[in-house]
Amino acid sequence: MSVPNPYWLRDNCPCTECRDPRGGQKRFQIGDLPDGLTAVGAVEDAAGLAVHWSDGHRSHYPAGWDAPAAPDERTEHAKRLWRAADFARGLPEADWAAYLADPEERIAVLAAVRRSGFALLRGVPAEPGRVLEVARSFGYVRETNYGELFDVRVEPDPANLAFTGLAIAPHTDNPYRDPVPTLQLLHCLRNDCAGGDSGLVDGFRAADLLRAEDPAAFALLARTPVPFRYRDRGTELAAEKPLIGLDPRGAIREVRFNNRSTDTAALRALSPAGLDAFYAAYRRFAAITLRPELRLDFRLAPGDCLLFDNTRLLHARTAFETGDDSGDGTGHRHLQGCYADLDALSSTLAVLRRRTAALDELEELFEGEGAGEYLGEAVTLAAHMLQAAALARAAGAPPALVAAALLHDTGHFRGSGRELMAGTDNRHGATAAARLAPHFPPAVTEPVRLHVDAKRYLCATEPGYLDRLSPASVHTLALQGGPMPPAEAAAFAAHPFSADAVAVRRWDEAAKDPAAATPSFAEFRPLLMESMR
């Protein structure tokens, strides 16, 4: 078969000599590869592609390893472009308590921010500073000149029109920064004034409409750098970026739109014809952002926290009354906000999805193969492991050890238990640990790996232990090497996870009661999620 560019193929070798197995980082520099590198042999089959290189290295690429990459999650191609009517049935929202407790709820909220640009959390305690807790639930707070936390309310001497009761037109925040904060959070503490409703406009939809209706105007705004500035007593910020930012392939990736911060005086460098064309395009884009069908209006109530993509969505508000009954001038509308970044949100979402996929696979195994017999015992394989986890939980074991008890015999899945009973020591502890290692830390995988050795250790060191084993366990003991000799027992006892392995072993032996109440795998999913890498 023909082999693609040898340097590209070798640069992607997945072996542990070329890549660190924990994070996948390359162990070599591209310049380390020899000149004239060629493939001297290549075999492709259902398992993938095996390549023998001219420098003696051998690579194996599993089937499907070079599947096309997903589109850039920051561009329009990974988004749902919307109009207000698309949310006639309700906003993407979740209860704060459910979001914290249920990974699936967290995935739904974060995915909504990625796909639609925003989500609303209800029931966040209406207490100062809680918005920081929301940001830290998925990432890190981005501190600016406004501080780690800022208040959006009427101020007696405002440096920003946001701190007045005036209506604010659709805009993105901080366009004068490079890089701009990519995520904004606004948490409502109080909103009992007349007016002060919130609004959102999908800037990507507005830019897409401009492209369809006036391609020349779209192209002009995408290539013309616009100066943005902000200054107060202690701050002087400036950035020069197009109103519509594109990726190298021409896809919409960013919108910066803030009339209050646009330093249009600096556009005098354009020619008269260029200035005419820019203002025609600018005004047309601004008019699109003000179309009523694009603006989604809603009212934040105390406890509501809005998360939105500040590189895509334009946010707005209606005017509101600025006085209250006490006459102190602070108004009835008080939001607290902070900034964060989309890369942390995307990272958290990817990890949650990765963990959920791994747990889904385990749950399928428990419900499928796990329903089969367990090495001649009176319980199924799944019931045995679930009983072991229940015993560990009842004993007050830490989450990682409960997880180890639950997963200790997953090495028997895919038919390996039958091989053991047929007379082959399949080292199911090591098999399980290797399968679990991409998702769980050593506090889980090491007791799993060592639980067979723990059985051999106890048989050698604890009088009467061997006599308490079930007939099936006695049978497998002989296949696993029998009781440990003294030197091996001493080495096992010195292992940092030997005590945990012994604990798992004891729960293992006790978890064979056909009359015992057996919990479901679903009961342990939150604990497993907590224990994962």
N, C-alpha and C positions, 0 to 999 in steps of 0.2 A: 504494500500500500504506500501511497505518497505521504510524507510527513511534512506538516507545515513548517514555517520558518523555524529552524532549529533553536535559535536563541529565545524566541517567544515560548516554544514548547518547554525547553529546559528551564527557563525562568519561572515556569509554573509547575515544576516538579513538586509533588506533595509529600515526598518521603521525609522521614525525620532527620535525615542527614542534611537536607536542604531547608527544612522549616521546623521551627520550634512547635512541638505538638500541642502546647498549651494555648498559645495565641496565634499560631500560624505565621509568625514573622519569619522572614527569610534569614538564613544564617550566612548568606554569601552576598557579595557585591556583583553587579552585572559584569564588571571588569575582570572578575575572577575566572569567568568562563574562558576557555582557551580559544585562540584564533582558529578558524577553520573547523569549528565544531560541526560534526555531522552525526546522523543516526546510521549506525552500521547494521541495525536490525530492528524491525518493528512487527509486532503481532497484535491484531485487534480481534477481540471476540466479545461475547455478551458481557463479560466482566469489565471490559475496558480496553485500554491500549497499553501494551508493554513495549518499552523502547530501550535498546542497548546503544549507548553513546560511544563515540570514537575515543573519548578519554577514559573509558572503562566504567563509567557510571551507569546504573540501571534505574529506570523510572517506570512507575506504573500509574496510569491515569484512570480512575474509575469511570465507568460509563456515566455520561451526562455531566462530567465535571466542567465542560466548557459551554454549558447552556448560556444563552444570551442574558446579559445582565438586565435587571429591571430598570425602567427609566429613572432618571434622577428624581428623587422624592421631593425636591424643592421646586421642580418645574411644573408647568400647567399639565403636562402629560400624566402626572401622578395625582392629579386633583379632580375633584368634582366641582366644576364651575356652576355657580348657582344664581338664581334670582330669588327674591323674597317669597314668591309663591311656592317655591320648592319646600318650604318649611311650614306649609299650611297645617300639617298634622302635628307639628310640635318641633321644638328645638332639640338638638343633640344635648342631652343632659343626663345627670345621674345624681343620686343622693351621696353626700360626702361620706357618710358612714359606710355605705355599701361600696363605694369606690375604694376606701381604705381596706375593707375586709375581703373583697372579692377580686382576684386578679382579672377575671373576665370583664368586670365593670371597668377596671382601670384600663384594660386594653381598649374597650369600646370608647372611652373618653379620649384617650391619647390618639387613637386612630381617627376620631372625628376631627381633632385639631389638625392632624396631618392632611386629611382628605378634604374636609369642608372649610378648614381654616379656623374653627372655633368650637368650643363646647362650654356648657354651663354646669357648674357644680352647685347643687342646692343644699342648704342646711349646714354650710360652713359656719361655725359659731361666730356671731356678729361681735367679735372682740378684736381690739387693736392688735395688729401683728400677725393675725392668723393667715393672711395672704402669703406670708413667707413660708408657712408650713405647707401650704398648697404647692408652692413652687418647689420646695425641697422634696415633695413626694415623688417627683420625677426627674429632678435636676438640680440646678444651682442658681442662686440669685445673682443677677447681673447688677452690680452697684454702679451708679452714675453720679453726676453732680447733684441729682435730686435725692441722693442717699440710697441706702439699701431698700428703704421703704418710703413711700411718699403719700401724702394726703391730697385727695382731690376734693376741695371744698373752697368756699369763698374765703379769700384772704384780704385783709385791709389794704395791703400794698402789693398786689400781685405782680410777679415778674413774668407770668405766663397767663394768657387768656383762659387757659384751662381752669385757673383758680379764681374765676369770676362766675357769675350766673348767666353769662351770655350763651346764646346758641353757638355750637361749634360744628362747622361743616365737616363732611367726611374727609379724613386725613390719616396719614400714618405718623407715628411718633418718631422723634429723634432723627429726622432725615439728615441732620447736620453731623451725624456721627459716622465714622468709618472704622470698624464695622457697626452697623446699626443693631440695636437690640432686636432680635428676631421674634421674640415672644413677649406679650404683655399680659398681666393679670390685673383685674380690677375686682375688688371685694367690697360689697355694699354693707356698710355699717348702719346707715340711716338714709331713708329716702321718703320723707313724708311731706315734701314740698309740692307746690303746683308746678308741673313741668318736670324737666330733668329726665326724660326718657332717653334710653340708649338706642343707637342705630349702628348697623354694620352694612357695608357694601363690599362685595367681592371685587377687589381691584383687578384680579386676573380676568374675571368676566368682563369688566369695563374695558380693559385693554384688548381683549379678544373681539369685543364689539367694534372698537375703533379700527382694529386691523381689518375686519370684514367690511366696514362702511367706508373707510378712508385709508387704504394701505399706505399712501404716501405720508399721511400725518403720523401713522403708527411708526413707520420707519424713521421719520425725523425725530420723534420723541425718544426712540430707542437708541439713537446715535448721538444726540446732543447732550453734552454734560451741562447740568444745571447746578448753580451754586446754592447751597443751603447754609444758613448761618444762625447761630444763637449766641447771645451774650447777656451776661448779667454782671453783678459786681465782682464775682469771683470766677467767672467762666467765659471762655472765648472758644467756640467750636465752629468748625467749618468742614464741609465735604462737598465734592463736586461729582455728581452722578446723574445719569439719565433718569427721567421720570419712569421709564419702563426699562427694566434691566433684562437682558436676554442671556441665555447660555451660549456657548460656542456654536451650537446647532440651530440657534434662532428661536428656541422655545422661551416663553415668558418665565422668568425666574424671580423677579422682584418688581415691586412698585414702590416708588417714593413719591408721595404726594402730600404736600403740606403748604398751602398758600401762605400761611403766617410766617413760615421760615424760609421762603424762597427769596434769595437775594437777586432779584431780577435786574437791579442796576448793573450787576456785573456782566449781564448779557450784551452790554453795549459793544463788546468786541465783535458781535455778529454784524454782517453787512446789513444795510437797510432791507434788502430783499430777504435775507436770511432771518432777520428779526420779524418781518411780516409773516413769513411762513411759520416760524416757531410759535408766534402768538395765535395764529389761526389754529394750529394743531393743539396747542395748550388749551385754548378755550373750548375746542371741540371735545377734548378728553374730559375737561372739567364738567362740561354739560352732561356727558354720559354718566359720570359718577353721581350726578344729581337726579337722574331719572327715578321717579317714584317706584317703578317696578323692580328696581335693583336694591332698594334700601329696605332692610329688615329692621323694623322697630319693635322694641319690647321694653319693659320696665324692670329694672333690678330691684328686688326686695331685700331687706336685711337678711344676710346669710347667703345671698347669691354671690358666686365668684365666677367671673367670666375669664376664660383663657382664649387668646386669639393670636393668630400669626400676624405679626407687625410688618412683615415684608409682603403681605398679600392683602389683608383686609384693611379697609378704611373704616375708622370708627368715628362716631358723631354723637351729638346729644342735642336735645331741645333746650331752649332757655328755661330757667326756673327762678322762682322768687328767692331773694337773697336774705331776707330778714326772718327772724323767728319771734315768738311771743315775748322773749326776754329782751329783745332789742340788742343782743350782743353782736349782730351782724354776721354770724357764722353760717346762717342758712340751715335748711332742713336736709340737705343732701350731702352725705359724707361717704366717699369711697376711699379705700386705701389700695394702693397699687404697688407693683414691683415689676421688674423686667427679668426675663430669663432667656434661654436660647433653645432653639429648635433641635440642635444636635443632641443635647442631653435628653430631651423628650423622645427623640427618635431612637436613641440608644436604649432608653428604658423600655420603650415599646418593643424593640427588637428582642431584648432579653426576655421580656414577659412572654412574647410569642414563642421564642425558642424553648423556654421552660414549659409552656403549655403544651407544645407539640410533643415534647419528651414525655410529659405526664400522660397525654392522650395515648401515646404508644404503649406505655406501661399499663394503663388501665385496660386497653384492648387485650393485652397479653393475659392480664389477670382474669378477664371475663371470658377469654377464648381458651387458650391452652391451660390456663389456671384452673379451669373447671374439671380437668382430667385428674386421674389418680396420682397420688404422691408416693411413689416408691413403695407400694404395698401397705401404706398406712391406711387408717380408717377415715381420713379426711382428704379433701382435694388439696392440690398444691397451693391454690390461692387461699383456701381456708386456713391452711397451715401458716402461711406467711402473715395473713391478717390477724390470726390469733397471736402470733409472736409479737406483732406490733402492739396489739391490745395489752398484752402482758407487760411490755416495756413501758407503755403509757401509764398503766396502773401503778407501776413501780416508781413513777416520777422521773424516768430517764429524760435527758435533754433531747431536744428535737432531732438532732443528728443521729443519736443512738436509736431512737424510735424508728427513724427512716431506715437505718441499717437493719434493724430487726424485720421491718416490713419487706425489704428488698433482698434479704440474705440469700434466698434460693432462686433468684431470677436467672442464675446461670443454668438452671434446669430447663428453662424455656427453649423452644425450637428443637425439642426432641432429645436433648442431652441427658435428661434423667433416665430415659430408657437405656441409653448406652451404659450408664453407670450400673444399673441393675443387671445388665447383660455381662458385666465383668470388666468393664473399662473404667478406670478412674479419670473422669473427664475434667477434674480440677474445676468444678463448677463455681467454687468461691472466686478463683482467679478470673474465670470467664465472666462472672457477674461484675466483678470490680472493674474489669476492662470495659464492659459495656456501659457502666454507670459513670466512669471517670470523666467523660466530656461534660457531664451535667452536675456532678456532686463532688464535694471536696473530700480529702482523705478521712475526715472525721466520720464520713458515711462509708466510703469505699474500703478503707482498711479493715474495719471489723467484719465487713462482708468477705473480703479476701481471706481473712484469717480464721473464719468461724469453723472451717474443717480442721485446721491445725489446733484450734481450741478444744475440739472434741478429742483429738489424739492426746493433747496435753492433759486434759482432765482425767482421761483413762489411765494415764501414767502416774499422776500425782495425787489424785483424790481417791482414797479407799472407798469402794462401794459404788463409784460412779458408773463403771462398766456394767455392773449388775442392774442398774436402773435403765439402761438403754432398751429401746424397743427392738424386737427381732430384726426389723428392717435396718435399723441404725447399726446394730451389731454386724449385719451382713456387709453394709457399706464400709464400716470401719476397716475390715480386712482389706478391702479394695483400695482404701485411702492410705495404707501404710501401717495400720495398727497403732498401738500406744507408742508414744515418743520415747526414744532412748534418752538417758539423763542429759547428755550434752545438748541434744536438740531441744529438750524441755527447758533447759536453762536459757538457751538463746531465745526461745519463744517468750519466756517470762520477762526478758529484758526489753522486749519490743514495746515502744510507747503506746501501742493500741492493743496490747495483749489483754488488759483488764476489760476493755470494751468488747473484744472478741469473745471472751469467756462469758460475759453477760449475755451477748447475743446467743451463744451456744446454749445456755441454760434455758432461755426463752424458747429457743428452737426445739429442745427436747420436750418442753412442757406443752407445746402448741400442737397437740395431736389428738384433741378431745372432740369426738364427733357430736357430743352433747353441748359443747360450749357455745355461748353466744358469739357470733362472728360479725364484726363490723364490716362496712363496705369500704372499698378502695376510696370512694369519694370523700369519706370522712377524713382521710389522711392527706388529701390533696393540698390544703393550706399549709400543713406542716411540711410536706415535701417541698412545696414552693419556697418556703422559708429556709429550707436546708440546702437549696441548690446554689450552684456557683452564680 
